[in-house]
Amino acid sequence: MLLTITYEGHNTQDLGYLLHKNPSRAQQFDLSYGKAYVFYPEVSDERTTAALLLDIDPIDLARGKVGSTEGGLFDYVNDRPYASTSFMCSAISRVFGTAMSGKCEKRQKLADTPLNLTVQIFSLKDNGNSDLAIKLFEPLGYTVTLERAVLDSKFLEWGNSPYINLTLKGTVKLSTLLNQIFVLIPVFDKQKHYYISEEEIKKLLTHGEGWLEAHPYKEKIAERYFSARKDYVRKALDILLADDPIEDLNSEEEALQEARTPLNAVRLEAVKDVVLASGATSVIDLGCGECRLTSLLLSEPQIKRVTACDVSVSALEKAALRLKLDKMSDYKRNKLTLMQASLTYADKRFEGYDCACIVEVIEHIEESRIPAFERAIFEFASPRTIILTTPNKEYNAVYENMKKDALRHGDHRFEWTRAQFKEWTEHICKKFGYTCEISGIGEVDEQFGSPTQMGVFVKNG
């Protein structure tokens, strides 16, 4: 299988820097199922083409390379398919992994710039579905052309080949192009050469960051990407369609913690555990979004009253659908109140609760409005326990695809470092008469800490 990338413009030999592959020589890469070759069929200042050729060795495929941890297809007998598209994606990740991350120390400005690129993928299996390539790539801004030959010109009754040669042209960052190809190539024939595990959810969400959530065909992409694994499709779409998609599909933390448990799920479980440990029987979920935390609390016998509050009416409408309010049991329905309100205004309805939960909300408030938020919650509502979570800005350095000083979500007004969060909690305790215990949620990085920081405020006296 062959893939070529052509860059047209000025100083196009810089494509070698972006791909981290020298145009002056061919390079060979050993894979557990064969070899990959990178070479440049044409090089000039105006037009440069890089080619990735995948040569699958049937013996290596069956037995695996000596010393390889990937293994082969176990002595020729296995129910996993021989899927060239899947092998090509593995080769792209192995050979162009740094380029996919968007990092290029010597030409970073160029790596961050949309370029005039043309990619050709030869012998791509689509099983005769010519509309598929158009549905997948045209919404991303590419001009799509494809060629399909007949199986045999002497036996036209055999019909057309199930393989196409696909050409995509567009103005796009190279890293974006590579990630889109990585995700969408396996969608064509719905097959992979290895067993599908939850690791694939992480791959889909990480490499689909920034474009997949807006793709009009995203549901079908997920269905075909995971083929028969409908449970993985549901998990991926739940994260992809969340209020804060980056919070759930960004890199190792937000996509899936160790590709198994979404950070948001870990975070909500941690908050629920603290609510129960506080002894609270009445809780207000401030900035509830689609009521994922509220849903967990409703199932707890200890909790007798739950109010879910959000400034967005549409979020509350979605929450009602998600909670299946019309079909909810009387037991749960009698516990629940949905309420529209702003957290930056004192509101009598916030008062009288044992515990208030403010999960991933404060960073969405303009910094100039934080003092008003503080008074509304800590002075006027003044519950016995307040549980507040917010991103740890330092942890952003762990994410490969995040630029320096970038925020995790487009609607975040700020993000605090651990020192800044600690300083703010001390200010709250001193001004409003609380004590606070700070902890981390999510996988801990030795240098940068946890992805989420949580403050548990308890009122003095």
SEBARO-402457 format. One line per field, with one value per residue (C-alpha): chain; residue in one letter; z, x, y. Coordinates in pm, 1 decimal, decimal comma. Example, Ala and Ser with C-alpha at 12.3 -4.5 7.8 and 13.67 -1.06 7.14 Angstrom:
filo c(A;A)
dogu c(A;S)
up c(780,0;714,0)
east c(1230,0;1367,0)
north c(-450,0;-106,0)
//
This chain:
filo c(A;A;A;A;A;A;A;A;A;A;A;A;A;A;A;A;A;A;A;A;A;A;A;A;A;A;A;A;A;A;A;A;A;A;A;A;A;A;A;A;A;A;A;A;A;A;A;A;A;A;A;A;A;A;A;A;A;A;A;A;A;A;A;A;A;A;A;A;A;A;A;A;A;A;A;A;A;A;A;A;A;A;A;A;A;A;A;A;A;A;A;A;A;A;A;A;A;A;A;A;A;A;A;A;A;A;A;A;A;A;A;A;A;A;A;A;A;A;A;A;A;A;A;A;A;A;A;A;A;A;A;A;A;A;A;A;A;A;A;A;A;A;A;A;A;A;A;A;A;A;A;A;A;A;A;A;A;A;A;A;A;A;A;A;A;A;A;A;A;A;A;A;A;A;A;A;A;A;A;A;A;A;A;A;A;A;A;A;A;A;A;A;A;A;A;A;A;A;A;A;A;A;A;A;A;A;A;A;A;A;A;A;A;A;A;A;A;A;A;A;A;A;A;A;A;A;A;A;A;A;A;A;A;A;A;A;A;A;A;A;A;A;A;A;A;A;A;A;A;A;A;A;A;A;A;A;A;A;A;A;A;A;A;A;A;A;A;A;A;A;A;A;A;A;A;A;A;A;A;A;A;A;A;A;A;A;A;A;A;A;A;A;A;A;A;A;A;A;A;A;A;A;A;A;A;A;A;A;A;A;A;A;A;A;A;A;A;A;A;A;A;A;A;A;A;A;A;A;A;A;A;A;A;A;A;A;A;A;A;A;A;A;A;A;A;A;A;A;A;A;A;A;A;A;A;A;A;A;A;A;A;A;A;A;A;A;A;A;A;A;A;A;A;A;A;A;A;A;A;A;A;A;A;A;A;A;A;A;A;A;A;A;A;A;A;A;A;A;A;A;A;A;A;A;A;A;A;A;A;A;A;A;A;A;A;A;A;A;A;A;A;A;A;A;A;A;A;A;A;A;A;A;A;A;A;A;A;A;A;A;A;A;A;A;A;A;A;A;A;A;A;A;A;A;A;A;A;A;A;A;A)
dogu c(M;L;L;T;I;T;Y;E;G;H;N;T;Q;D;L;G;Y;L;L;H;K;N;P;S;R;A;Q;Q;F;D;L;S;Y;G;K;A;Y;V;F;Y;P;E;V;S;D;E;R;T;T;A;A;L;L;L;D;I;D;P;I;D;L;A;R;G;K;V;G;S;T;E;G;G;L;F;D;Y;V;N;D;R;P;Y;A;S;T;S;F;M;C;S;A;I;S;R;V;F;G;T;A;M;S;G;K;C;E;K;R;Q;K;L;A;D;T;P;L;N;L;T;V;Q;I;F;S;L;K;D;N;G;N;S;D;L;A;I;K;L;F;E;P;L;G;Y;T;V;T;L;E;R;A;V;L;D;S;K;F;L;E;W;G;N;S;P;Y;I;N;L;T;L;K;G;T;V;K;L;S;T;L;L;N;Q;I;F;V;L;I;P;V;F;D;K;Q;K;H;Y;Y;I;S;E;E;E;I;K;K;L;L;T;H;G;E;G;W;L;E;A;H;P;Y;K;E;K;I;A;E;R;Y;F;S;A;R;K;D;Y;V;R;K;A;L;D;I;L;L;A;D;D;P;I;E;D;L;N;S;E;E;E;A;L;Q;E;A;R;T;P;L;N;A;V;R;L;E;A;V;K;D;V;V;L;A;S;G;A;T;S;V;I;D;L;G;C;G;E;C;R;L;T;S;L;L;L;S;E;P;Q;I;K;R;V;T;A;C;D;V;S;V;S;A;L;E;K;A;A;L;R;L;K;L;D;K;M;S;D;Y;K;R;N;K;L;T;L;M;Q;A;S;L;T;Y;A;D;K;R;F;E;G;Y;D;C;A;C;I;V;E;V;I;E;H;I;E;E;S;R;I;P;A;F;E;R;A;I;F;E;F;A;S;P;R;T;I;I;L;T;T;P;N;K;E;Y;N;A;V;Y;E;N;M;K;K;D;A;L;R;H;G;D;H;R;F;E;W;T;R;A;Q;F;K;E;W;T;E;H;I;C;K;K;F;G;Y;T;C;E;I;S;G;I;G;E;V;D;E;Q;F;G;S;P;T;Q;M;G;V;F;V;K;N;G)
up c(0,0;-93,2;45,0;-93,2;41,7;-190,5;-72,7;-330,3;-263,4;-160,0;-4,8;-19,6;68,6;425,9;409,4;517,6;842,3;907,7;854,2;1031,9;733,0;521,3;150,9;40,1;122,3;143,2;487,5;599,8;912,1;1046,4;1153,7;1314,1;991,3;727,5;634,7;567,2;335,2;316,8;8,1;-195,2;-565,1;-637,4;-457,4;-558,8;-410,4;-562,8;-523,1;-299,6;-257,5;24,9;-14,8;246,8;101,6;312,7;225,5;424,2;459,4;498,3;708,1;942,2;955,2;1063,4;1307,8;1418,5;1424,5;1652,6;1979,8;1885,2;2157,1;1898,7;1782,4;1457,9;1355,3;1541,3;1294,4;1005,6;1185,5;1337,8;1305,9;1271,2;915,8;680,4;668,3;465,1;577,6;941,0;871,5;691,6;994,4;1219,2;978,3;974,7;1353,5;1370,1;1096,4;1117,7;1487,5;1565,8;1262,8;1382,1;1712,5;1524,9;1678,0;1468,5;1655,2;1341,7;1153,2;1421,9;1254,5;933,7;1125,8;1266,6;921,0;679,6;364,7;9,7;39,3;-179,9;-44,1;-255,5;-109,0;-347,3;-323,7;-59,4;-4,5;3,1;-122,6;-407,9;-196,1;-397,2;-191,9;126,1;47,4;-36,5;285,3;495,3;347,9;177,0;510,8;619,5;327,0;87,3;-286,3;-334,9;-649,8;-685,3;-950,9;-971,9;-1226,1;-1349,2;-1210,3;-1554,7;-1884,7;-2059,3;-1818,3;-1762,0;-1601,4;-1299,5;-1229,2;-1072,6;-822,3;-451,0;-430,7;-522,7;-564,1;-358,7;-402,2;-147,6;-199,4;61,1;259,4;596,4;862,7;802,2;1153,3;1100,3;767,5;916,8;1211,4;984,8;759,4;1062,4;1185,7;855,1;659,2;878,4;836,0;470,0;517,5;893,2;962,3;1182,8;1195,5;1575,4;1845,4;1925,1;2287,9;2476,9;2370,3;2037,4;2208,5;2320,4;1969,2;1802,6;2043,0;2063,6;1688,0;1620,1;1851,4;1703,2;1400,2;1463,1;1702,5;1424,7;1148,1;1018,3;969,6;1315,4;1430,4;1123,8;1158,2;1512,5;1407,5;1125,6;1323,4;1595,3;1363,9;1581,0;1916,5;1979,9;2344,6;2233,1;1986,5;2267,7;2497,6;2228,5;2127,3;2490,3;2530,2;2185,2;2236,1;2590,1;2684,2;2707,3;2434,8;2490,2;2855,9;2756,6;2435,3;2487,2;2503,4;2769,5;3051,0;2878,4;2626,2;2866,4;3173,8;3057,1;2769,4;3008,6;3233,3;3114,2;3345,6;3377,2;3516,0;3764,8;3864,2;3921,4;4126,6;4342,0;4400,7;4480,8;4735,3;4910,3;4915,8;5085,7;5327,2;5432,4;5558,3;5334,9;5262,7;5045,2;4756,6;4497,1;4173,3;4057,6;3687,7;3638,0;3256,8;3146,2;3506,5;3505,0;3869,7;3957,4;3805,4;4032,0;4342,0;4268,9;4298,5;4649,2;4934,4;5163,6;4939,4;4997,8;4790,4;4479,3;4291,5;3955,7;3852,3;3530,4;3358,9;3023,2;2953,7;2664,4;2897,7;3136,7;2850,4;2747,5;3108,7;3131,6;2824,4;2952,9;3291,0;3115,9;3340,9;3188,6;3274,2;3605,3;3908,4;4160,4;4422,1;4220,9;4071,9;4417,4;4507,5;4203,0;4115,9;3792,3;3818,4;3586,3;3759,4;3738,6;3989,6;3998,3;4162,0;4517,0;4498,0;4789,7;4613,5;4667,6;5045,4;5280,8;5133,6;5322,2;5026,6;4703,2;4412,6;4155,7;3910,3;3626,0;3630,9;3781,2;3487,4;3260,1;3458,4;3361,7;3613,5;3681,0;3796,0;4036,9;4340,2;4269,8;4241,2;4572,3;4759,0;4597,5;4700,3;5006,5;5174,4;5083,9;5003,6;5261,4;5272,0;5526,7;5256,4;4913,7;4666,5;4376,6;4095,3;3823,7;3575,8;3682,9;3422,5;3480,1;3366,7;3017,8;2943,4;2950,4;2644,8;2319,5;2102,4;2325,5;2245,0;2516,8;2720,9;2548,6;2753,5;2749,3;2621,5;2404,0;2665,9;2952,8;3071,1;3272,7;3428,5;3760,2;3848,2;4173,9;4350,9;4217,7;4325,5;4672,1;4701,8;4600,4;4849,6;5128,9;5032,7;5046,0;5384,5;5538,1;5397,8;5443,4;5739,3;5579,2;5596,3;5275,3;5186,0;4837,7;4647,1;4289,3;4063,1;3776,0;3682,4;3862,3;3670,7;3886,4;3770,8;3690,0;3936,0;3854,7;3566,8;3802,0;4135,4;4393,3;4693,0;4968,3;5178,8;5520,2;5710,5;6046,2;6352,1)
east c(0,0;132,5;65,8;213,7;200,5;277,6;349,9;325,8;433,2;764,7;1061,5;864,7;1171,5;1086,9;837,6;1135,5;1159,9;786,0;794,7;1130,0;1254,2;1551,1;1458,0;1811,1;1790,8;1545,6;1475,8;1362,6;1162,8;1118,8;765,5;637,8;454,1;700,5;880,7;792,4;993,1;999,0;1143,0;1091,8;1003,0;1025,7;1203,6;1218,2;1157,5;806,6;688,6;802,2;647,3;709,4;604,1;532,4;540,7;417,5;556,1;380,3;575,2;343,5;602,5;653,9;279,3;227,6;513,4;600,7;951,3;1205,0;1197,7;882,7;627,5;352,6;363,6;227,6;-87,6;6,2;125,5;-103,3;-431,4;-622,0;-963,1;-820,6;-844,6;-561,2;-645,3;-406,6;-575,0;-513,1;-151,1;-104,0;-237,2;8,6;287,6;179,1;185,1;522,5;694,5;523,8;432,6;618,5;467,7;120,6;183,3;245,9;589,8;880,7;1155,9;1327,9;1010,9;740,8;580,2;544,7;404,5;135,6;48,2;-211,8;-28,1;-129,6;-116,7;-221,7;-236,0;-279,6;-365,9;-330,2;-516,1;-760,5;-1039,5;-1391,6;-1581,1;-1736,3;-1887,6;-1770,6;-1973,6;-1787,8;-1470,9;-1675,2;-1880,1;-1567,9;-1337,4;-1542,6;-1684,9;-1322,8;-1261,6;-1081,3;-1135,2;-1188,2;-1122,8;-1101,6;-1014,4;-1150,8;-1049,8;-1246,9;-1134,7;-1043,8;-1090,9;-1151,4;-1425,3;-1632,1;-1906,3;-1679,0;-1748,0;-1530,6;-1252,1;-1332,0;-1017,5;-970,1;-686,2;-790,9;-664,0;-731,6;-638,8;-672,1;-513,8;-451,3;-184,3;22,0;-46,1;-421,3;-400,9;-210,4;-448,1;-753,5;-607,5;-512,6;-872,7;-1055,1;-855,5;-976,9;-1334,5;-1329,2;-1334,2;-1414,9;-1135,8;-827,1;-538,2;-547,7;-803,9;-999,0;-973,3;-1071,3;-735,6;-908,2;-1143,4;-841,1;-695,3;-1015,0;-1073,7;-712,6;-651,8;-1002,8;-952,3;-1055,7;-1244,4;-1428,2;-1684,2;-1803,7;-1805,7;-2161,4;-2080,2;-1925,9;-2178,1;-2113,3;-1740,0;-1753,1;-1972,4;-1740,0;-1423,0;-1525,6;-1714,3;-1897,6;-1811,3;-2129,2;-2033,2;-1718,2;-1924,3;-2152,9;-1862,0;-1684,5;-1997,3;-2086,6;-1751,5;-1755,8;-2099,4;-2034,5;-2070,6;-1692,1;-1565,4;-1199,7;-1239,2;-1329,2;-1140,6;-820,2;-508,6;-441,9;-628,3;-940,2;-989,1;-960,2;-751,5;-519,9;-769,7;-1023,7;-1199,7;-1279,7;-1139,3;-1483,5;-1619,3;-1330,8;-1388,6;-1761,7;-1709,9;-1455,3;-1697,3;-1983,2;-1765,7;-1682,3;-2050,8;-2141,9;-1847,1;-1962,6;-2289,7;-2492,7;-2854,2;-2931,6;-2708,0;-2713,9;-2520,7;-2418,3;-2335,8;-2481,6;-2457,5;-2626,5;-2662,6;-2412,2;-2325,0;-2690,9;-2772,6;-2516,9;-2647,8;-3009,9;-2919,7;-2778,3;-3025,1;-2840,7;-2932,3;-3290,4;-3288,8;-3092,2;-3118,4;-2946,3;-2876,6;-2735,6;-2740,1;-2813,8;-3175,6;-3070,5;-2834,9;-3124,5;-3344,8;-3075,0;-3040,4;-3413,6;-3383,3;-3071,2;-3231,2;-3547,3;-3749,4;-4080,6;-4007,6;-3827,2;-3957,7;-4157,8;-3890,3;-3619,3;-3848,7;-3953,4;-3587,1;-3505,8;-3538,6;-3406,4;-3338,3;-3209,4;-2986,2;-2652,3;-2377,8;-2259,8;-2577,7;-2698,6;-3002,9;-3220,6;-3284,3;-2915,7;-2961,9;-3046,7;-2835,6;-2587,2;-2348,6;-2282,5;-2090,7;-1919,5;-1755,0;-1541,2;-1739,5;-1534,1;-1289,9;-1583,8;-1652,0;-1488,9;-1216,8;-1373,0;-1689,0;-1511,3;-1561,2;-1936,4;-1930,4;-1744,5;-2002,0;-2301,2;-2178,0;-1955,3;-2124,5;-2493,2;-2563,3;-2302,7;-2358,4;-2170,5;-1963,6;-1857,2;-1678,1;-1509,5;-1300,4;-1103,3;-826,4;-463,5;-301,3;43,9;-79,9;-148,4;221,5;157,4;-68,6;118,8;-121,2;-161,3;30,3;213,1;-19,3;-328,8;-640,6;-820,4;-1147,8;-1240,8;-1482,1;-1231,5;-1156,0;-853,7;-693,3;-505,8;-174,8;-162,7;-4,0;-270,5;-550,3;-400,8;-368,8;-734,4;-860,3;-664,8;-825,0;-1171,5;-1109,7;-982,6;-1261,7;-1562,5;-1474,0;-1402,7;-1122,9;-1015,1;-846,4;-695,7;-643,3;-584,0;-805,0;-677,7;-345,2;-56,4;242,7;556,0;633,5;294,0;59,0;-297,4;-512,7;-789,9;-753,2;-1031,3;-1093,4;-1326,9;-1438,9;-1595,3;-1755,7;-1597,1;-1811,0)
north c(0,0;343,1;691,5;1013,3;1369,2;1659,7;2013,7;2294,3;2652,1;2806,7;2628,4;2305,4;2100,1;2199,7;1912,5;1703,3;1901,2;1868,4;1491,5;1457,6;1257,8;1369,5;1416,4;1333,2;962,7;676,1;535,1;190,5;100,6;-250,8;-338,1;-657,1;-741,4;-622,0;-300,9;61,2;283,2;661,9;830,5;1148,0;1090,3;1464,8;1746,1;2112,6;2456,1;2468,4;2107,5;1824,1;1480,9;1233,3;870,3;604,8;254,8;-34,5;-378,1;-649,6;-973,5;-1277,5;-1461,4;-1167,5;-1121,1;-1479,4;-1520,1;-1168,1;-1024,0;-1186,1;-995,1;-804,5;-742,0;-701,8;-1061,6;-1199,4;-1377,3;-1694,6;-1954,4;-1860,3;-1935,2;-1645,3;-1483,5;-1133,1;-999,7;-919,1;-546,5;-331,6;-7,1;-95,1;-184,6;148,8;339,1;158,1;251,7;618,4;627,9;455,2;657,2;998,4;1002,9;1324,9;1498,7;1392,5;1571,3;1898,0;1944,4;2068,3;2248,9;2379,0;2483,2;2519,3;2820,2;2619,7;2322,1;2553,8;2693,2;2547,0;2437,3;2353,7;1974,2;1684,5;1332,1;1019,7;682,0;388,9;56,5;174,7;-76,5;72,1;-234,0;-38,8;239,3;539,1;787,7;698,9;893,0;1201,5;1178,5;1136,0;1399,8;1672,4;1803,3;1853,8;2091,5;1858,7;1830,1;1457,2;1254,0;879,1;628,1;276,1;13,9;-285,8;-619,1;-745,8;-563,9;-898,1;-1004,3;-693,4;-901,0;-935,9;-569,8;-301,4;-341,3;-298,6;-81,0;284,5;529,9;832,7;1190,3;1465,1;1829,4;2100,3;2379,7;2222,0;2177,7;1865,4;1733,9;1772,9;1591,4;1298,4;1263,6;1273,8;1005,8;795,8;798,7;769,5;512,0;219,7;343,8;238,1;-138,5;-154,3;-402,1;-407,0;-650,7;-678,9;-737,0;-421,9;-311,0;2,4;146,2;220,2;468,6;666,1;658,4;775,6;1064,0;1176,2;1181,6;1316,6;1613,5;1945,5;1813,5;1487,5;1636,7;1872,9;1611,0;1551,8;1182,9;1128,2;866,6;651,1;706,4;570,3;277,2;175,9;248,2;2,9;-231,9;-487,3;-325,8;-124,4;-68,9;115,4;319,6;433,7;519,5;719,4;912,0;985,8;1156,7;1317,0;1471,3;1594,1;1961,8;1997,9;1763,1;1850,5;1767,0;1413,1;1347,5;1541,8;1332,0;1069,5;1242,0;1361,0;1080,9;791,9;741,8;466,9;419,6;267,5;519,6;874,7;1139,8;1295,6;967,4;943,2;1304,3;1261,9;946,1;1130,8;1418,1;1178,6;996,6;1324,6;1423,5;1096,1;1116,1;1464,8;1318,3;1549,8;1459,7;1765,1;1874,5;2151,0;2082,9;2431,4;2450,3;2104,8;2088,2;1768,3;1644,8;1360,6;1422,7;1477,0;1138,7;969,5;1146,4;1057,0;689,0;728,1;647,8;890,4;1183,8;1297,1;1618,6;1718,7;2048,0;2085,4;2443,0;2586,9;2925,9;2757,7;2668,2;2443,6;2252,0;2193,0;2075,7;1827,3;1722,0;1648,6;1425,4;1255,6;1188,4;1063,2;1288,1;1180,6;815,5;868,4;681,8;882,4;808,1;987,2;1251,8;1368,9;1418,9;1631,4;2000,4;2155,7;2527,8;2800,9;3057,5;3236,2;3160,1;3521,1;3653,5;3597,2;3371,6;3266,6;2936,1;2840,4;2843,9;2559,5;2277,2;2063,4;2052,1;2243,7;2087,2;2311,3;2073,0;2217,0;2543,6;2825,3;2833,8;2926,9;3246,0;3576,1;3654,6;3994,1;3812,3;3574,4;3803,6;3807,7;3426,2;3401,2;3610,2;3436,1;3090,6;3128,4;3427,4;3411,6;3042,2;2935,2;2556,1;2349,7;2174,5;2304,1;2076,5;2257,7;2109,2;2285,8;2194,1;2196,9;2420,3;2270,8;1928,3;2065,8;2015,5;1638,8;1658,1;1607,6;1806,3;2111,8;2427,5;2615,1;2840,2;2695,3;2622,5;2287,3;2426,7;2722,7;2854,2;2852,4;3207,4;3095,2;2789,3;2784,6;2625,8;2433,3;2732,2;2968,9;2737,7;2701,0;3080,6;3124,0;2863,5;3035,0;3365,7;3203,7;3043,8;3365,8;3582,9;3355,2;3132,6;2794,7;2541,1;2366,1;2039,8;2015,8;1689,5;1574,0;1365,5;1152,9;999,6;1169,6;1302,6;1322,9;1676,4;1828,2;1658,6;1547,5;1675,7;1794,3;1970,1;1951,5;2172,4;2053,6;2352,5;2294,3;2582,6;2664,9;2599,6)
//
